[in-house]
Amino acid sequence: MSGPPRVLHVTRDWVRPSEGFVADVVRAASRTSPAVAYGRAWPGSTPPVPATDIAALARRLPLPGGDRSLRAALRLTAGRRRPSLLHSHFGYWAHLVAPVARRTGRPWTVAVHGHDVLVEGDPHGVLPSADLVVVPSRFLGEAVLRLGVEPSRLRVVPSGLDVAALPFRERSARADGRCVVTFAGRYVAKKGVLDAAAAFAAAREEVPGLAFRFVGHGPQSADLSALLDRLRLPADLVDGSQPGAVRTALAETDLLVTPSRQAPDGDAETLGLVNLEAHACGVPLVTTVTGGVPETVCAEAAVLVPEGDTAALAAALVRLVRSPESWPARGRAGRAHVERHFDLRERVAELEGLWLDLLDTAPPSDAT
């Protein structure tokens, strides 16, 4: 095969609204030639490279269905695309990728991101057989090691951001005294959206002129609305599933609050991309010491409080609202932090470098 080596990106979903980083990896690839195999395309989302709906292909095969049909469809796709390497986005379909890689004689890698490991674990026991397991933070890396993955096969490569697409603006106090405070994230337990509502209500008692906005969607939507009613807390509710909703909110907000916490099922924040987006846009941040957040946010741009402590969260927000003179420096520090550590092209190039190194040491194979 001439040209850059082909990497077959395998993902169960292309792509959930909260998983745009999967598409970013494919779009930013410059040293490899990507193709995609997926099981479900979300509305309005089309892979920008050669792609195969293997769920649809599996339904056409004379097989009983389930994983057996999906594996067969993936193997047919690999035969057609002739990849040099297979890469599984998330661990959900790693058990499909592993046997196809073995059968075709290709190396395979997997990027895990949180729920797929912290909640689901490795039910098929395939992660230790991956040539590389990529994680976004050391926090998640520790969980992967507990599943039996050898340290030599583990790499920390955080998701990146297209920094140029995130306009920077220093924040300052508004002339009318208003201060827009935003929560942005899915309405699920690990994002702490109900903690945000409680903290916002407490902060409003201390500081007049606060305007609150929730940008998100998810199973806790009804709980959030009910809590806002009980607290008598006026707030704008914005559908975060709409394209561009979060970035529009970041452009308009003064401060961001993300009270992430470990969920009852064990799910936790492993990176927190919205925190990094806020940094890139110059938005001062109040967040929590939980999961991988402390190792990824900028200490000079963010205020961190213990997870689940709504009183501490409210107090930190009040202090930040009352010190607008600190906002510009926090914004500049956050932007520099993202440019230095989370540039999309640099992070994807790092990932591609791992693939190319792996291919340099892998025995050649023409099996399909």
Secondary structure, 3 states (H helix, E strand, C coil): CCCCCEEEEEEEEECCCCCHHHHHHHHHCCCCEEEEEEEEECCCCCCCCCEEEHHHHHHCCCCCCHHHHHHHHHHHHHHHHCCCEEEEECCCCHHHHHHHHHHHCCCEEEECCCHHHHCCCCCCCCHHHCCEEEECCHHHHHHHHHCCCCHHHEEECCCCECHHHCCCCCCCCCCCCCEEEEEECCCCHHHCHHHHHHHHHHHHHHCCCEEEEEEECCCCHHHHHHHHHHHCCCCEEEECCCCCHHHHHHHHCCEEEECCCCCCCCCCCCCCHHHHHHHHHCCCEEEEECCCHHHHCCCCCEEEEECCCHHHHHHHHHHHHCCHHHHHHHHHHHHHHHHHHCEHHHHHHHHHHHHHHHHHHCCCCCCC
